[in-house]
Amino acid sequence: MSVSDFNPLDPETVECPYPFYAAMRREAPVYQVPGAGFFIVSRYQDMKTVLLDTQTFTSKTGPGVRQEPPKEVVDILSQGWLPVDTLLTNDPPAHRRYRGLVNKAFTPRRVALLEPSVRAIANDLVDAFIADGRVELVSQFAVPLPLTVIANALGVPPADQAHFKRWSDDAVAPLGGMITPERELECARSTVEFQRYFAAKLDERRAAPQDDILTDLLNARLEGETPLDTAEMLSILQQLLVAGNETTTNLIASAMLLLLQNPQQLAAVRADHSLIPNCVEEALRCESPVQGLFRMARLDTELGGVKIPAGSRLVLMYASANRDDQEFPQAERFDVCRANAKDHVAFGAGVHYCLGAPLARLEATVAFETLLGRLQHIRLAEDKNDYRHTPSFILRGLKALYLEFDQEAA
Ligand code: HEM
């Protein structure tokens, strides 16, 4: 099929976007989508050019399909703390201040300290279903694992964790451009609820500091820079919550499906668990949880021979770049031993490179060490799976993944 045969926002294209991406890379690597008002960047090298050139391409264009929310949404949001551009939607030099301050709170030490708790959470989740011989992996494992980890890391007590999933879902849903106006209002209310909750938690930490990320955010100082204020901290916390949950959930579920669809690869990983980290990278490459994100051209420019007028929005289609044969030979093949799997751009590149990449890698690695260590003969429950994904142009994730397995050897 030719690139013009696809409507990028059509639910069927979104469900299986890879033929569309391949057509773009082949015929129109920088593709101006008719009537949609944006270009899509589909090849690896062009993407790197954009990611590394923050002078020409700004991130201050909102992460979602639509730039400005409707008035009703703004009215609801104005009851809380109005959004501040901190990390994802900011540019250098202001971005440097935020990133520097957040790095003080989200340190490699913090992530390393989380490992035993990630392992304990993964084992508890498996304990809860192992006797059944079957599991719906998304809701019973891939959702609660990162959710519980980030909630613990932010010092949220278990009783409050039920809100977390809803807040996270409601922050992500508007980005994909595929929800109803009523749902959008609900999501805005949820954002205000989230803000009030964490504003109160920050007040608690001001009064009684603890050894946690919230306290570190409050105390983060950089020479010559003002500390973070409440609105800025709330924006950062929302990004940690959102960016850390659905993406990691989707990675775990899609990696499991890729392994089950490729039995030789699964056998290799089972036989040698030291392959798990590279298997995680290869899954990130093949089924990138963040399919694409936006940039905007600040000035008239040219990319891949295509003229881009100032003010144009571009979608960096990470998931397409990750299947570029020029970079990854036989890119459609899932190969847990691929030598350059880690060169994928599933975590972006340059100044916005994913802040949570070490945590996501830790969670996914521990997830597979636990699942493959404890569940034998894992197989797809064929009659139950429809392999459909949550509809979104931006994020890709399986709605459900039903598995059957034998229990761990005694
Ligand atoms: C598999 C899981 C994940 C994927 C695929 C992913 C993907 C990405 C991507 C593509 C970007 C770059 C955005 C851009 O180019 O504009 C990014 C940035 C970011 N990620 Fe992740 N992420 C994941 C997990 C996490 C986790 C666990 C956290 C935190 C708990 C996190 C926090 C962030 C933040 C705060 C940014 C913004 C950084 C900045 O703009 O400086 N992510 N992520």
Residues whose N, C-alpha, C, O or C-beta is under 5 A from the ligand:
A	BS01	HEM	L87 L88 Q239 L240 A243 G244 T247 T248 L251 P289 V290 L293 V345 A346 F347 G348 V351 H352 Y353 C354 L355 G356 A357 L359 A360
